[in-house]
Amino acid sequence: MMFSVEPVWELLSRHLDACMLRQAVYSSNIANASVPGYQPLEVDFESQLRSASALLQAAPAEAGDLLQTIQPQIVRAPVASVELDQQLALMSQNALHYQQLLRAFERSIGLLRLAVLEGKES
């Protein structure tokens, strides 16, 4: 059986998209904090990952097709108002997560490069 990096890169790419969308949502929440009746938004991504994980355990061969269906979605937050300090903390946490994902992506590319070059320096 041959390992494919494509599903790994697809999953990393989807995670990065979710992080970028989260930053935009947090910014929107902060910008609208003083608007009467504004209900904060959030990004739903992890629940889709959990569902996909359960499906993959039943049918691992379907990984590529299943990853195509996972998309971050904007939903209403279960809170009634924007808490500025919470939104800023979430933004910081999300930025750290984004940086970790970028490092993981860079490492996977480095491993692929090493495999292609068979350990030889160019």
KOLLO-384677 format. One record per atom (N, C-alpha, C): residue number from 1; x, y, z. Coordinates in steps of 0.02 Angstrom, whole numbers, plus 50000, padded with zeros to 5 digits. Each point is the difference from the previous one (the first is absolute). Layout:
BEGIN
NUM|X|Y|Z .
...
! end
This chain:
BEGIN
1|50042|49941|50000 .
1|49958|50059|50000 .
1|50044|50062|50000 .
2|49984|50047|49958 .
2|50039|50061|49993 .
2|49966|50057|50037 .
3|50040|50039|50037 .
3|49974|50057|50036 .
3|49994|50060|49954 .
4|49945|50035|50002 .
4|49990|50060|49959 .
4|49999|50061|50045 .
5|50037|50052|49981 .
5|50000|50061|50038 .
5|49942|50045|49983 .
6|49966|49985|49946 .
6|49945|50044|49978 .
6|49945|50008|50053 .
7|49976|49946|50032 .
7|49950|50011|50053 .
7|50026|50042|50058 .
8|50063|49991|50016 .
8|50030|50039|50055 .
8|50000|50074|49982 .
9|50022|50015|49939 .
9|50002|50070|49978 .
9|49929|50028|49994 .
10|49953|49960|49978 .
10|49931|50022|49994 .
10|49973|50018|50069 .
11|50013|49958|50049 .
11|49976|50013|50068 .
11|50034|50062|50030 .
12|50065|50007|49990 .
12|50034|50060|50024 .
12|49972|50063|49966 .
13|49987|49995|49936 .
13|49973|50056|49963 .
13|49931|50020|50027 .
14|49958|49951|50014 .
14|49934|50014|50027 .
14|50005|50032|50069 .
15|50047|49976|50041 .
15|50011|50030|50066 .
15|50023|50073|49993 .
16|50045|50013|49954 .
16|50024|50069|49990 .
16|49943|50045|49977 .
17|49957|49974|49956 .
17|49941|50039|49978 .
17|49955|50016|50059 .
18|49990|49951|50044 .
18|49957|50011|50059 .
18|50031|50053|50045 .
19|50065|49999|50008 .
19|50033|50051|50042 .
19|49993|50069|49971 .
20|50008|50007|49935 .
20|49993|50065|49968 .
20|49928|50026|50007 .
21|49952|49955|49991 .
21|49930|50019|50007 .
21|49985|50020|50072 .
22|50029|49964|50047 .
22|49990|50017|50071 .
22|50025|50071|50015 .
23|50059|50018|49975 .
23|50026|50067|50012 .
23|49952|50052|49974 .
24|49972|49988|49941 .
24|49952|50048|49971 .
24|49937|50004|50043 .
25|49977|49943|50025 .
25|49939|49998|50042 .
25|50013|50037|50065 .
26|50057|49987|50032 .
26|50016|50034|50063 .
26|50004|50076|49988 .
27|50031|50020|49946 .
27|50005|50071|49983 .
27|49930|50031|49991 .
28|49957|49963|49966 .
28|49931|50024|49990 .
28|49963|50005|50067 .
29|50009|49951|50042 .
29|49968|50003|50066 .
29|50023|50061|50040 .
30|50065|50013|49998 .
30|50028|50057|50037 .
30|49973|50066|49970 .
31|49999|50003|49933 .
31|49977|50061|49967 .
31|49926|50014|50014 .
32|49962|49948|50011 .
32|49927|50008|50011 .
32|49980|49995|50074 .
33|50048|50000|50044 .
33|49986|49991|50072 .
33|49951|50052|50028 .
34|50002|50060|49974 .
34|49956|50053|50027 .
34|49935|50006|49961 .
35|49988|49958|49952 .
35|49938|50002|49960 .
35|49945|49966|50041 .
36|49946|50036|50015 .
36|49946|49969|50038 .
36|49970|49939|49964 .
37|49992|49946|50036 .
37|49970|49940|49972 .
37|50047|49955|49960 .
38|50063|50021|49993 .
38|50047|49959|49961 .
38|50014|49936|50039 .
39|49993|49943|49966 .
39|50017|49936|50031 .
39|50066|49976|49971 .
40|50048|49984|50042 .
40|50066|49979|49976 .
40|49996|49937|49955 .
41|50050|49995|49958 .
41|50006|49942|49955 .
41|50060|49959|50022 .
42|50003|49939|49976 .
42|50058|49957|50010 .
42|50007|49954|49940 .
43|50056|49965|49996 .
43|50012|49955|49944 .
43|49994|49928|50026 .
44|49960|49961|49964 .
44|49993|49929|50016 .
44|50043|49961|49951 .
45|50050|49965|50026 .
45|50043|49959|49959 .
45|50015|49933|50035 .
46|50013|50003|50065 .
46|50020|49941|50036 .
46|49946|49946|50003 .
47|49936|50021|50002 .
47|49947|49949|50002 .
47|49999|49961|49934 .
48|50015|50034|49945 .
48|50004|49966|49935 .
48|50059|49951|49999 .
49|50055|50021|50031 .
49|50059|49955|50003 .
49|49984|49937|50040 .
50|49965|50009|50056 .
50|49981|49942|50041 .
50|49955|49952|49961 .
51|49952|50027|49964 .
51|49956|49958|49959 .
51|50039|49965|49946 .
52|50045|50035|49967 .
52|50040|49970|49947 .
52|50045|49946|50028 .
53|50028|50011|50059 .
53|50043|49950|50032 .
53|49962|49935|50013 .
54|49939|50007|50024 .
54|49959|49940|50012 .
54|49985|49963|49935 .
55|49986|50038|49947 .
55|49986|49968|49935 .
55|50062|49967|49972 .
56|50058|50032|50010 .
56|50063|49972|49974 .
56|50018|49935|50034 .
57|49983|49993|50062 .
57|50014|49937|50035 .
57|49960|49943|49969 .
58|49941|50016|49974 .
58|49959|49949|49967 .
58|50022|49987|49929 .
59|50024|50051|49964 .
59|50020|49992|49930 .
59|50062|50043|49986 .
60|50060|49976|50019 .
60|50062|50040|49992 .
60|50016|50016|49927 .
61|49978|49960|49954 .
61|50016|50012|49929 .
61|49966|50062|49972 .
62|49950|50026|50036 .
62|49962|50058|49976 .
62|50029|50066|50024 .
63|50061|50001|50026 .
63|50029|50060|50031 .
63|50000|50060|49953 .
64|50023|49991|49939 .
64|50005|50057|49954 .
64|49932|50031|49986 .
65|49950|49959|49987 .
65|49933|50026|49986 .
65|49970|50033|50062 .
66|50010|49971|50057 .
66|49972|50026|50061 .
66|50030|50068|50018 .
67|50065|50007|49990 .
67|50033|50064|50016 .
67|49972|50057|49958 .
68|49977|49985|49940 .
68|49972|50052|49956 .
68|49936|50030|50029 .
69|49966|49962|50043 .
69|49936|50023|50027 .
69|50008|50042|50063 .
70|50058|50000|50030 .
70|50011|50036|50063 .
70|50015|50074|49984 .
71|49955|50043|50021 .
71|50008|50072|49989 .
71|49984|50037|50064 .
72|50041|50049|50019 .
72|49982|50040|50058 .
72|49936|50041|49985 .
73|49957|50005|50050 .
73|49937|50036|49991 .
73|49991|50051|50055 .
74|49972|50057|49982 .
74|49985|50052|50048 .
74|49931|49986|50029 .
75|49996|49999|50067 .
75|49936|49988|50034 .
75|49992|50052|50056 .
76|49940|50007|50024 .
76|49987|50044|50057 .
76|50030|49970|50063 .
77|50033|50041|50039 .
77|50028|49977|50064 .
77|49943|49991|50050 .
78|50009|49955|50048 .
78|49947|49988|50049 .
78|49996|50053|50055 .
79|50034|50055|49991 .
79|49998|50054|50050 .
79|49962|50060|49971 .
80|49973|50042|50044 .
80|49957|50055|49978 .
80|50038|50064|49982 .
81|50061|50008|50026 .
81|50036|50062|49986 .
81|50075|49986|49993 .
82|50034|50049|49972 .
82|50072|49995|49989 .
82|50037|50019|50063 .
83|50044|49956|50023 .
83|50046|50015|50055 .
83|50067|50016|49968 .
84|50020|50063|50002 .
84|50060|50021|49964 .
84|50062|49963|50023 .
85|50010|49991|50065 .
85|50060|49966|50024 .
85|50001|49927|49976 .
86|49942|49969|49998 .
86|49997|49930|49976 .
86|50017|49996|49926 .
87|49973|50047|49960 .
87|50014|50000|49928 .
87|50074|50012|49986 .
88|50031|50044|50039 .
88|50072|50013|49991 .
88|50041|49939|50020 .
89|49980|49966|50053 .
89|50035|49939|50021 .
89|49992|49945|49946 .
90|49941|49994|49973 .
90|49988|49951|49947 .
90|50041|50015|49938 .
91|50006|50065|49984 .
91|50041|50020|49943 .
91|50073|49980|50010 .
92|50025|50011|50060 .
92|50070|49983|50015 .
92|50010|49924|49997 .
93|49954|49963|50029 .
93|50004|49927|49999 .
93|49997|49975|49928 .
94|49957|50029|49959 .
94|49993|49980|49930 .
94|50064|50015|49961 .
95|50030|50057|50014 .
95|50062|50019|49965 .
95|50056|49950|50016 .
96|50003|49977|50063 .
96|50050|49949|50018 .
96|49986|49934|49965 .
97|49937|49982|49996 .
97|49981|49938|49966 .
97|50019|50004|49926 .
98|49989|50058|49969 .
98|50017|50011|49930 .
98|50076|49991|49989 .
99|50039|50028|50045 .
99|50073|49994|49995 .
99|50022|49927|50007 .
100|49968|49963|50045 .
100|50016|49929|50008 .
100|49983|49961|49936 .
101|49944|50015|49970 .
101|49981|49966|49938 .
101|50049|50016|49944 .
102|50022|50063|49996 .
102|50050|50018|49949 .
102|50065|49961|50010 .
103|50021|49993|50063 .
103|50061|49962|50014 .
103|49991|49926|49980 .
104|49942|49972|50013 .
104|49986|49931|49981 .
104|50002|49993|49924 .
105|49972|50048|49965 .
105|50001|50000|49927 .
105|50072|50004|49974 .
106|50039|50045|50029 .
106|50070|50007|49980 .
106|50040|49936|50013 .
107|49987|49968|50057 .
107|50034|49937|50015 .
107|49982|49945|49951 .
108|49937|49996|49982 .
108|49979|49948|49952 .
108|50031|50012|49932 .
109|50007|50062|49981 .
109|50034|50015|49936 .
109|50074|49983|50005 .
110|50030|50015|50058 .
110|50070|49983|50010 .
110|50012|49925|49997 .
111|49955|49961|50029 .
111|50007|49927|49997 .
111|49992|49974|49930 .
112|49953|50030|49963 .
112|49991|49980|49930 .
112|50062|50017|49959 .
113|50026|50059|50013 .
113|50061|50021|49963 .
113|50058|49952|50015 .
114|50007|49981|50063 .
114|50052|49953|50020 .
114|49990|49932|49965 .
115|49939|49978|49996 .
115|49986|49936|49967 .
115|50015|50003|49926 .
116|49983|50057|49968 .
116|50013|50007|49929 .
116|50075|50002|49986 .
117|50035|50035|50042 .
117|50073|50005|49991 .
117|50037|49939|50028 .
118|49964|49955|50032 .
118|50028|49940|50029 .
118|50057|50017|50049 .
119|49989|50053|50038 .
119|50049|50018|50051 .
119|50061|50036|49973 .
120|50003|50013|49935 .
120|50058|50035|49971 .
120|49988|50074|49999 .
121|50049|50039|50015 .
121|49996|50073|49995 .
121|50011|50021|49929 .
122|49960|50050|49979 .
122|50008|50024|49931 .
122|50049|50057|49995 .
! end
